[in-house]
Each structure stands twice: as structure tokens, then as C-alpha cells.
Amino acid sequence: MITPNELFSLLSDETRLRCLVLLQKEGELCVCEISQIIGSIQPKMSRHLALMRNSGLVSDERRGQWVYYSLNPLLPDWAKKIIASTLENLQKEEPYSLDIDKISSLKKENICNSKLKLAE
């Protein structure tokens, strides 16, 4: 399971911290949604999310060609408290507040299904 050093090391990167705040706020997001919200290319986001998955911070689930990420439900209580406090204290600060604002409009667009239709 994740250690305190691993958690804080992962959170020292702004991209990973932004991902964590989004996942804490939304519960579950597809890698394409996270890429769109943060404004980064999908391979870069996948690398960051893989680091977080390998440490046990997040879980992933493949659905067709998409990979959905969420916080690992088996995280120790101390880690859950740190993550909850992080969201509580950063959700009104930029760029985190802007990221959170983008979630609802992005969900309405349903970009994962739109990309799937384009690929067919």
C-alpha cells in the first residue's frame, strides 16, 4: 500500500495533484476527460495516472477502449483524510477551481462516446 513518502512525492507534481483533486471531486473520470480538462495530451496523462496506479493511489477499469480512474477505495484512512483535506482547501484556488468548473460541461458533451462514434 502507499506510504506517506510516496503520497507526498506524487502530490508534488502539479499535473498529478490536479488529477487527484478531479478524482476526489468527481469520483471517476476517463483518461480522455482528464486530458481534456487539464489541457494535456492523453499519453502524458496516462503516464501520470500509471504512476498513481502503481503506487496504489488510484484504481483503473477498462471499458472498451477507454480507461476510467478513481481513487483506490483501499487507501489507508490517513491518506483518505489528506486527499479530502486537499480538495477542501484547493477547490476554490486556480487552476483547480477552473478544472472543477469544466467537469459539468464536459460531462454534458460525453466526449468519450463522441470519440467512439468518430472512430467507427
Secondary structure, 3 states (H helix, E strand, C coil): CCCHHHHHHHHCCHHHHHHHHHHHHHCEEEHHHHHHHHCCCHHHHHHHHHHHHHHCCEEEEEECCEEEEEECCCCCHHHHHHHHHHHHHHCCCCCHHHHHHHHHHHHHHCHHHHHHHHHC
